[in-house]
Amino acid sequence: MTDTARRSLLVHQVPDEAWPTRDEAARSRLFSPLALTAHCTLATRTWVPAMVPWRATDDGHVTQDVIDWYGRFADGRPGALVVEATGIRDVPSGPLLRVGHARFVDGLRRLADAVRARSHGETRVFLQVLDFLAIKRRPEPAKFFARFLAVTDGHREALCALTGDARWRTADEGAVRARLASSSDAEAAQALTARELDDLRRGYRERVTDTHLDHVRDLPRALPALFAEASRRAEAAGFDGVELHYAHAYTMASFLSATNDRSDGYGGSRAGRLRLPLEVFAAVREAVSPRFVVGCRFLGDEVIDGGSRVDDATEYGVAFARAGMDFLSLSKGGRFEDAKAPKVGEAAYPYTGPSGHECMPTVRSDARGPFGRNLHLARAVRDAVRIAGFETPVVAAGGITSFSLAERALAAGDADLIAAARQSLADPDWWRKVREGRGAEVRRCKLTNYCEALDQHHKQVTCQLWDRIAVEGEEPATVPRSHDGRRRLTAPAWTLKG
C-alpha cells in the first residue's frame, strides 16, 4: 500500500444495530434451515469459518484447550462450525491440528462429539483440510550469503558490472560470497535474481512452480490420495464433512492462482489450474460415503499483482459445482506475495499486506469500509453457478458483524449462508443471542484484528473484548489462561435468563 493510499484510509465506526425480536428472528432468512445435501440440513444459515487458535500439541493432537475452544463456539449453536486448517501430511507443523495418520482420529472424534454435545445436536461440524509447502524464517544476511545462496556465474557477472572489475569473472566462490555479503541493499537488488532477493528479505519459501524439486513436481500425483485419506479419517472421527482448503497462501490456492505457470498440464490456463483441485475433489468424493459433505473454500480475488480475479473465481465456482461439490465458501486475498517482510528470525505471514487486509478488513479502511466488504465476490460466484444451472450453496464472509447486514445479504441473493469469524470470536453466543431476541447483549467485534496479531506471532488466539474481563461469580483462579498467563482462553459463559 502506498503512502498516499494509507493517508486516504478512514476509521469507520461499528454501526448501531436494531436487533430483531425473537419472533422477527424466527421469521428471518438467517435463522431458516438450508439443505446442503439430501443427507445434511443446517438448522440455520449461520456459519463459523475456520480459525487457527494455536491450541494443539506440538505434534498435532487435540488437547482439552482445543475442545474447550470449539465447544465454546458450539454453545452459540451455529448452523455449521468449521474446525481449523488441519494438515493432511504426517509431518511436524507445530501446534496445528493434523489428520495425516490414524493416531489423530481418537482426538478428533472427541472434538466432534464435544461440538455436538455443546450445541445440543444443532451444529454440523466440518474439518478444514489443507496442504502447505515449506517456508523458512528470514535469515541473517551473513548466513544467507554464506550458506543459502547458490553462487552462479550470474553473480560474478553482476559483480563485474557493479565494480567495473572483470576479475570477478574468475573469482572463487568464497570471495564472491564475501563481496555479496558486504553489498548494500541497492547492490544486492542488482546482483541477485528476484527469487534470491525475496529469499533474503522474506525467507525461503517453496512455490508450486518449483518443478525442479522432485516433491513439488510430484504434487499432482501425491495430493489426491493424501486429501482422500485425510477425509476418510475425518469421517471415521465423526465429522459431518470436510472443507477442502483451496484458499489463501497454501498449496491448492497456489495451483488455482493465475501466477501458476506450470507447463505440465497443471498450470497456465484456467483449465490447467483447475485440474488438480478437481482431481483432489474426485479422490475425496470417492473415498468417503455419500452422506459425507465435501465442499471447498477458495478465493474470489487474490488481490496480488498478476493474481486471479473474480472472473477466474466465477469459472472455478461453476467447475466445482459441476463436479458435485456440496458448498462453496468464498474468501479473498491472504497471500504471501505482498506480505510485509518479516523481522530476521521470523517467517513471513500472509495476512500483513494489502491482500491480507482484504481477507480480514479492519475499521481502518478506505471509503467502502470493512462491513460486508467482500459480499460482491460471493454474489458473482453465486450468480455464475445459478446461471450454469446449479443450486450449490455459497458461503459469504468478510466483516459481517450484524444481523441486519447478514439478513440483507441473504435477501439480495449475495449468498446462501453467512460466515462470521471475528464476530463469533468476540461473542461465541451471538447467533443464539440474536435468535433469542437478546441482540442488545451481543459483544460487537471492533474489527481491529487484535486476534490476528496474536495469530501472526503464533500465540494462542483470543479476543481483546473478553480476554481480561472479570465475570460476576467467576473465580479468576479457575479460568484457563494462555501460556504467558495474560489472556483467558475462552469467552465468558452466557446464560439465557428469563
C-alpha positions as CSV (number, residue, x, y, z in Angstrom):
1,M,0.0,0.0,0.0
2,T,1.4,3.4,-1.0
3,D,1.8,6.3,1.4
4,T,-1.0,8.1,-0.4
5,A,-3.3,5.2,0.0
6,R,-2.5,5.0,3.7
7,R,-3.3,8.6,4.2
8,S,-6.7,8.1,2.5
9,L,-7.8,5.5,5.0
10,L,-10.7,6.3,7.3
11,V,-11.5,4.9,10.7
12,H,-15.0,3.5,10.4
13,Q,-17.3,3.2,13.4
14,V,-19.1,-0.1,14.1
15,P,-22.7,0.9,13.2
16,D,-25.5,0.7,15.7
17,E,-27.8,-2.2,15.2
18,A,-31.6,-2.5,15.5
19,W,-31.7,-6.1,16.8
20,P,-34.7,-8.3,15.9
21,T,-37.2,-9.6,18.4
22,R,-37.3,-13.3,19.0
23,D,-40.3,-13.6,16.6
24,E,-38.6,-11.5,14.0
25,A,-35.5,-13.6,14.2
26,A,-37.6,-16.8,13.8
27,R,-39.1,-15.4,10.6
28,S,-35.8,-14.4,9.2
29,R,-33.8,-16.0,6.4
30,L,-30.7,-16.1,8.6
31,F,-32.4,-18.5,11.0
32,S,-34.1,-20.6,8.5
33,P,-32.8,-24.1,7.6
34,L,-30.8,-24.9,4.5
35,A,-30.2,-28.3,2.9
36,L,-26.5,-28.7,1.9
37,T,-27.3,-32.2,0.6
38,A,-30.0,-34.7,0.7
39,H,-28.3,-36.1,3.9
40,C,-27.3,-32.9,5.6
41,T,-29.5,-29.9,6.5
42,L,-28.3,-27.0,8.5
43,A,-30.7,-25.8,11.2
44,T,-29.8,-22.2,10.4
45,R,-27.8,-20.3,7.7
46,T,-25.2,-19.3,10.3
47,W,-21.6,-20.4,9.8
48,V,-18.4,-20.2,11.9
49,P,-15.5,-20.5,9.5
50,A,-12.1,-22.0,10.3
51,M,-9.8,-20.1,12.6
52,V,-6.4,-21.3,13.9
53,P,-6.2,-20.9,17.7
54,W,-2.8,-22.5,18.3
55,R,-4.0,-24.9,20.9
56,A,-3.0,-28.3,19.6
57,T,0.1,-30.2,20.9
58,D,3.3,-29.6,19.1
59,D,2.8,-32.9,17.4
60,G,-0.7,-32.1,16.1
61,H,-3.0,-33.8,18.6
62,V,-6.3,-32.4,20.0
63,T,-5.9,-31.0,23.6
64,Q,-8.6,-30.1,26.1
65,D,-7.9,-26.4,25.2
66,V,-8.9,-27.3,21.6
67,I,-12.1,-29.0,22.8
68,D,-12.9,-26.0,25.0
69,W,-12.3,-23.6,22.2
70,Y,-14.7,-25.3,19.7
71,G,-17.1,-26.2,22.5
72,R,-17.4,-22.6,23.3
73,F,-18.4,-21.8,19.7
74,A,-20.9,-24.7,19.8
75,D,-22.6,-23.1,22.8
76,G,-23.9,-20.4,20.3
77,R,-25.4,-23.2,18.2
78,P,-24.4,-22.0,14.7
79,G,-25.7,-24.0,11.8
80,A,-22.2,-25.0,10.8
81,L,-18.8,-24.9,12.5
82,V,-15.6,-25.4,10.5
83,V,-12.6,-26.7,12.5
84,E,-9.3,-25.1,11.8
85,A,-7.0,-25.8,8.9
86,T,-5.8,-29.3,9.6
87,G,-2.7,-30.7,8.0
88,I,-3.1,-33.8,5.7
89,R,0.5,-34.9,6.0
90,D,2.1,-36.7,8.9
91,V,4.9,-34.1,9.2
92,P,5.9,-31.7,12.1
93,S,4.0,-28.5,11.8
94,G,3.9,-27.1,15.4
95,P,0.7,-26.7,17.4
96,L,-1.6,-27.1,14.5
97,L,-4.1,-29.9,14.2
98,R,-3.2,-32.8,11.9
99,V,-5.1,-35.7,10.3
100,G,-2.3,-37.3,8.4
101,H,-2.3,-40.6,10.4
102,A,-4.8,-42.8,12.1
103,R,-3.4,-41.9,15.5
104,F,-5.1,-38.5,15.3
105,V,-8.6,-39.9,14.8
106,D,-9.4,-40.5,18.5
107,G,-8.7,-36.9,19.5
108,L,-10.6,-35.6,16.5
109,R,-13.6,-37.8,17.5
110,R,-13.6,-36.3,21.0
111,L,-13.7,-32.9,19.4
112,A,-16.6,-33.7,17.0
113,D,-18.5,-35.3,19.9
114,A,-18.0,-32.2,22.1
115,V,-19.3,-29.8,19.4
116,R,-22.5,-31.9,19.1
117,A,-23.0,-32.1,22.8
118,R,-22.4,-28.4,23.5
119,S,-24.7,-27.4,20.6
120,H,-27.4,-29.9,21.6
121,G,-27.1,-31.5,18.2
122,E,-27.9,-28.3,16.3
123,T,-24.4,-27.7,14.8
124,R,-22.9,-29.5,11.9
125,V,-19.2,-29.8,12.2
126,F,-16.7,-29.9,9.3
127,L,-13.0,-30.3,9.3
128,Q,-11.0,-28.0,7.0
129,V,-8.1,-30.0,5.5
130,L,-5.1,-28.5,3.8
131,D,-1.6,-28.9,2.4
132,F,1.2,-26.4,2.7
133,L,4.7,-26.1,1.3
134,A,7.9,-25.4,3.2
135,I,8.6,-21.9,4.5
136,K,11.6,-20.8,6.5
137,R,12.4,-17.9,8.7
138,R,14.1,-14.8,7.3
139,P,17.9,-15.4,7.7
140,E,20.6,-13.1,8.9
141,P,22.2,-11.7,5.7
142,A,25.6,-13.1,6.6
143,K,24.1,-16.6,7.0
144,F,22.2,-16.2,3.7
145,F,25.2,-15.3,1.7
146,A,27.5,-17.8,3.5
147,R,25.2,-20.9,3.5
148,F,22.0,-20.5,1.5
149,L,22.9,-18.7,-1.8
150,A,23.9,-20.9,-4.7
151,V,26.7,-18.9,-6.3
152,T,26.5,-18.8,-10.1
153,D,28.3,-17.1,-12.9
154,G,25.4,-14.7,-13.0
155,H,26.5,-13.4,-9.6
156,R,30.1,-13.0,-10.9
157,E,28.9,-11.1,-13.9
158,A,26.7,-8.8,-11.7
159,L,29.8,-8.0,-9.5
160,C,31.8,-7.2,-12.7
161,A,29.0,-4.7,-13.6
162,L,28.8,-3.3,-10.1
163,T,32.5,-2.8,-9.6
164,G,33.8,-2.4,-13.1
165,D,36.4,-5.1,-12.3
166,A,36.5,-8.0,-14.8
167,R,38.5,-10.1,-12.3
168,W,35.2,-11.1,-10.6
169,R,34.5,-13.5,-13.6
170,T,37.2,-15.9,-12.3
171,A,36.8,-15.2,-8.6
172,D,36.4,-18.2,-6.3
173,E,33.1,-18.9,-4.6
174,G,34.3,-17.7,-1.1
175,A,35.3,-14.3,-2.5
176,V,32.0,-13.9,-4.3
177,R,30.1,-14.7,-1.2
178,A,32.1,-12.3,0.9
179,R,31.7,-9.5,-1.5
180,L,27.9,-10.1,-1.8
181,A,27.6,-10.2,1.9
182,S,29.1,-6.7,2.2
183,S,26.8,-5.3,-0.5
184,S,24.4,-2.5,0.1
185,D,20.7,-3.2,-0.3
186,A,20.8,-1.5,-3.7
187,E,23.7,-3.6,-4.8
188,A,22.1,-6.8,-3.6
189,A,19.0,-5.9,-5.6
190,Q,21.2,-5.7,-8.7
191,A,23.3,-8.7,-8.1
192,L,20.6,-11.2,-7.1
193,T,17.7,-12.7,-9.0
194,A,14.2,-11.7,-7.9
195,R,13.7,-15.0,-6.2
196,E,17.1,-14.8,-4.4
197,L,16.3,-11.3,-3.2
198,D,12.9,-12.5,-1.9
199,D,14.6,-15.3,-0.1
200,L,17.0,-12.8,1.5
201,R,14.3,-10.3,2.5
202,R,11.5,-12.7,3.4
203,G,13.0,-16.1,3.9
204,Y,12.9,-19.2,1.6
205,R,9.5,-20.3,0.5
206,E,8.6,-23.2,-1.8
207,R,6.2,-22.4,-4.7
208,V,4.1,-24.9,-6.6
209,T,6.0,-23.8,-9.7
210,D,9.3,-25.1,-8.3
211,T,9.1,-28.2,-10.5
212,H,12.9,-28.6,-10.3
213,L,12.2,-30.0,-6.8
214,D,11.0,-33.6,-7.1
215,H,8.4,-33.4,-4.4
216,V,6.9,-30.2,-5.8
217,R,6.9,-31.7,-9.3
218,D,5.1,-34.7,-8.0
219,L,2.3,-32.9,-6.1
220,P,-0.4,-33.8,-8.6
221,R,0.4,-37.4,-8.1
222,A,0.6,-37.3,-4.3
223,L,-2.1,-34.9,-3.2
224,P,-5.3,-36.6,-4.3
225,A,-4.5,-39.6,-2.2
226,L,-3.4,-37.5,0.8
227,F,-6.6,-35.5,0.8
228,A,-8.7,-38.6,0.3
229,E,-7.1,-40.5,3.2
230,A,-7.4,-37.4,5.4
231,S,-11.1,-37.0,4.6
232,R,-11.7,-40.7,5.2
233,R,-10.2,-40.2,8.7
234,A,-12.4,-37.2,9.3
235,E,-15.4,-39.2,8.5
236,A,-14.2,-42.0,10.8
237,A,-13.8,-39.4,13.5
238,G,-17.5,-38.4,13.2
239,F,-17.3,-35.2,11.3
240,D,-20.2,-34.3,9.0
241,G,-17.9,-33.3,6.2
242,V,-14.7,-31.6,5.1
243,E,-13.9,-28.2,3.7
244,L,-11.1,-28.5,1.2
245,H,-8.8,-25.6,1.8
246,Y,-8.2,-24.1,-1.7
247,A,-7.8,-20.5,-0.3
248,H,-5.1,-18.1,0.8
249,A,-1.4,-18.8,0.8
250,Y,-1.4,-22.6,0.6
251,T,-0.7,-25.3,-1.9
252,M,-4.1,-25.7,-3.6
253,A,-4.8,-22.0,-3.8
254,S,-1.4,-21.6,-5.5
255,F,-2.4,-24.2,-8.1
256,L,-5.5,-22.1,-8.8
257,S,-3.6,-18.9,-8.9
258,A,-3.1,-17.0,-12.2
259,T,0.6,-16.9,-11.2
260,N,0.8,-20.7,-11.6
261,D,2.6,-21.2,-14.9
262,R,3.5,-24.9,-14.6
263,S,4.0,-26.4,-18.0
264,D,3.0,-30.0,-17.1
265,G,-0.8,-29.6,-17.6
266,Y,-1.3,-28.4,-14.0
267,G,-0.9,-24.7,-14.7
268,G,-1.1,-21.9,-17.3
269,S,-4.7,-21.9,-18.5
270,R,-7.7,-21.8,-16.2
271,A,-8.4,-25.4,-17.2
272,G,-4.8,-26.4,-16.2
273,R,-5.0,-24.5,-12.9
274,L,-8.3,-26.3,-12.1
275,R,-7.0,-29.7,-13.0
276,L,-5.5,-30.7,-9.6
277,P,-8.3,-29.1,-7.4
278,L,-10.8,-31.2,-9.4
279,E,-8.7,-34.3,-9.1
280,V,-8.4,-33.9,-5.4
281,F,-12.1,-33.4,-5.0
282,A,-12.8,-36.5,-7.1
283,A,-10.5,-38.6,-5.0
284,V,-12.1,-37.3,-1.8
285,R,-15.6,-37.9,-3.0
286,E,-14.7,-41.5,-4.0
287,A,-13.1,-42.1,-0.6
288,V,-16.0,-41.1,1.7
289,S,-19.6,-42.1,1.9
290,P,-22.5,-40.3,0.0
291,R,-23.7,-38.9,3.4
292,F,-20.4,-37.1,4.0
293,V,-20.3,-33.4,2.9
294,V,-17.5,-32.2,0.7
295,G,-17.1,-28.5,-0.1
296,C,-14.3,-26.1,-0.5
297,R,-13.1,-22.6,0.4
298,F,-11.4,-20.6,-2.3
299,L,-10.6,-17.0,-3.3
300,G,-12.9,-14.6,-5.1
301,D,-9.9,-12.4,-5.7
302,E,-6.2,-13.0,-4.9
303,V,-5.6,-9.2,-4.8
304,I,-1.9,-9.6,-5.7
305,D,-0.3,-8.4,-8.9
306,G,-0.8,-10.9,-11.6
307,G,-3.2,-13.0,-9.5
308,S,-6.6,-14.4,-10.1
309,R,-9.6,-12.1,-10.1
310,V,-13.3,-12.5,-9.8
311,D,-13.7,-13.7,-13.4
312,D,-11.4,-16.6,-12.6
313,A,-13.4,-17.3,-9.4
314,T,-16.7,-17.5,-11.2
315,E,-15.3,-20.1,-13.6
316,Y,-13.8,-22.0,-10.7
317,G,-17.1,-21.9,-8.9
318,V,-19.0,-23.3,-11.8
319,A,-16.4,-26.0,-12.3
320,F,-16.6,-27.0,-8.7
321,A,-20.4,-27.0,-8.7
322,R,-20.5,-29.1,-11.9
323,A,-18.1,-31.6,-10.3
324,G,-20.5,-32.0,-7.4
325,M,-19.1,-30.0,-4.5
326,D,-21.7,-29.6,-1.7
327,F,-20.9,-26.0,-0.9
328,L,-18.6,-23.1,-2.0
329,S,-17.1,-20.8,0.6
330,L,-15.6,-17.6,-0.6
331,S,-12.7,-15.7,0.8
332,K,-10.3,-13.0,-0.5
333,G,-6.6,-12.4,-0.5
334,G,-4.3,-13.6,2.3
335,R,-1.3,-14.2,0.0
336,F,2.5,-14.4,0.7
337,E,3.4,-12.4,-2.4
338,D,2.5,-9.0,-1.0
339,A,3.1,-9.8,2.7
340,K,5.4,-7.5,4.7
341,A,9.0,-8.5,5.1
342,P,9.3,-10.3,8.5
343,K,11.9,-9.5,11.0
344,V,15.1,-11.5,10.9
345,G,14.5,-14.8,12.6
346,E,10.7,-14.8,11.8
347,A,8.7,-16.3,9.0
348,A,6.6,-14.3,6.5
349,Y,2.9,-14.1,7.5
350,P,0.4,-13.9,4.6
351,Y,-2.1,-11.5,6.2
352,T,0.2,-8.5,6.6
353,G,0.0,-6.9,3.1
354,P,-2.9,-5.5,1.1
355,S,-4.2,-8.9,0.2
356,G,-4.2,-9.7,3.9
357,H,-6.2,-6.6,4.7
358,E,-8.8,-7.6,2.1
359,C,-9.1,-11.0,3.7
360,M,-9.7,-9.6,7.2
361,P,-10.7,-5.9,6.6
362,T,-10.4,-3.7,9.6
363,V,-12.2,-0.5,10.6
364,R,-9.1,1.4,9.3
365,S,-10.1,1.1,5.7
366,D,-10.9,3.0,2.5
367,A,-14.3,4.7,1.9
368,R,-16.0,1.4,1.2
369,G,-15.3,0.3,4.8
370,P,-14.9,-3.2,6.1
371,F,-18.5,-4.2,6.7
372,G,-19.6,-6.9,4.2
373,R,-16.7,-5.7,2.1
374,N,-16.4,-9.0,0.1
375,L,-20.1,-9.8,-0.5
376,H,-19.8,-8.9,-4.1
377,L,-17.4,-11.8,-4.7
378,A,-19.8,-14.3,-3.3
379,R,-22.6,-12.7,-5.3
380,A,-20.6,-13.0,-8.5
381,V,-19.8,-16.7,-7.9
382,R,-23.4,-17.5,-6.9
383,D,-24.8,-15.8,-9.9
384,A,-22.5,-17.7,-12.2
385,V,-23.3,-21.0,-10.6
386,R,-27.1,-20.4,-10.8
387,I,-26.8,-19.3,-14.5
388,A,-25.0,-22.6,-15.1
389,G,-27.9,-24.4,-13.6
390,F,-26.6,-25.4,-10.2
391,E,-28.0,-24.8,-6.8
392,T,-24.8,-25.2,-4.8
393,P,-24.9,-23.2,-1.6
394,V,-22.5,-20.3,-1.4
395,V,-21.0,-19.0,1.9
396,A,-20.1,-15.3,2.2
397,A,-17.7,-13.8,4.7
398,G,-15.7,-10.6,5.5
399,G,-16.7,-8.1,8.1
400,I,-20.2,-9.3,8.7
401,T,-20.9,-8.4,12.3
402,S,-24.6,-7.7,12.5
403,F,-28.0,-9.3,11.9
404,S,-29.2,-6.7,9.5
405,L,-26.2,-6.9,7.2
406,A,-26.4,-10.7,7.2
407,E,-30.2,-10.7,6.5
408,R,-29.8,-8.1,3.7
409,A,-27.1,-10.2,2.1
410,L,-29.4,-13.3,2.1
411,A,-32.4,-11.3,0.8
412,A,-30.4,-9.8,-2.0
413,G,-29.1,-13.1,-3.2
414,D,-25.4,-12.4,-2.3
415,A,-25.1,-15.7,-0.6
416,D,-27.0,-18.7,0.9
417,L,-25.0,-18.8,4.2
418,I,-23.4,-16.2,6.3
419,A,-20.0,-16.8,7.9
420,A,-18.6,-14.7,10.7
421,A,-15.2,-15.4,12.2
422,R,-14.1,-12.4,14.2
423,Q,-17.6,-11.6,15.4
424,S,-18.1,-15.2,16.5
425,L,-14.7,-15.0,18.3
426,A,-15.8,-11.7,20.0
427,D,-19.0,-13.4,21.2
428,P,-19.5,-17.1,20.5
429,D,-23.1,-16.8,21.7
430,W,-24.0,-14.0,19.3
431,W,-26.0,-16.2,16.9
432,R,-28.0,-17.6,19.9
433,K,-28.5,-14.2,21.5
434,V,-29.9,-12.8,18.3
435,R,-32.1,-15.8,17.8
436,E,-33.5,-15.4,21.3
437,G,-34.3,-11.7,20.8
438,R,-31.4,-10.7,23.1
439,G,-29.3,-8.9,20.4
440,A,-28.6,-6.0,22.7
441,E,-26.4,-8.3,24.8
442,V,-24.1,-9.1,21.8
443,R,-20.5,-8.2,22.3
444,R,-19.7,-6.5,19.0
445,C,-16.4,-7.1,17.2
446,K,-14.4,-3.9,16.8
447,L,-12.6,-5.2,13.7
448,T,-9.2,-4.1,14.9
449,N,-7.6,-7.5,14.4
450,Y,-6.1,-7.9,17.8
451,C,-6.8,-11.6,17.3
452,E,-4.9,-11.7,14.0
453,A,-1.9,-10.1,15.7
454,L,-1.8,-13.0,18.1
455,D,-2.1,-15.5,15.3
456,Q,0.7,-13.7,13.4
457,H,3.1,-14.4,16.3
458,H,1.8,-18.0,16.9
459,K,0.3,-17.0,20.2
460,Q,-2.9,-18.6,21.5
461,V,-5.7,-16.6,19.9
462,T,-8.2,-14.7,22.0
463,C,-10.3,-11.6,21.7
464,Q,-9.5,-8.3,23.4
465,L,-13.1,-7.8,24.3
466,W,-13.1,-10.8,26.7
467,D,-9.6,-11.9,27.5
468,R,-9.2,-9.8,30.6
469,I,-12.7,-9.1,31.8
470,A,-14.0,-10.1,35.2
471,V,-17.2,-12.1,35.4
472,E,-19.6,-12.0,38.3
473,G,-19.4,-15.2,40.3
474,E,-16.4,-16.4,38.5
475,E,-13.2,-17.4,40.4
476,P,-10.3,-15.9,38.4
477,A,-8.0,-18.7,39.5
478,T,-10.3,-21.2,37.8
479,V,-10.2,-19.5,34.4
480,P,-7.9,-21.3,31.9
481,R,-5.3,-18.8,30.7
482,S,-2.8,-18.6,27.9
483,H,0.8,-19.9,28.3
484,D,2.0,-16.5,29.3
485,G,-0.8,-16.0,31.8
486,R,-2.0,-12.8,30.2
487,R,-5.2,-13.9,28.4
488,R,-8.2,-16.1,29.2
489,L,-8.6,-18.9,26.7
490,T,-12.3,-19.0,26.3
491,A,-15.0,-16.4,26.3
492,P,-17.0,-15.8,29.5
493,A,-20.1,-18.0,29.7
494,W,-23.5,-16.6,28.9
495,T,-26.7,-18.0,30.3
496,L,-30.1,-17.3,28.9
497,K,-32.3,-16.0,31.7
498,G,-36.0,-15.0,31.8
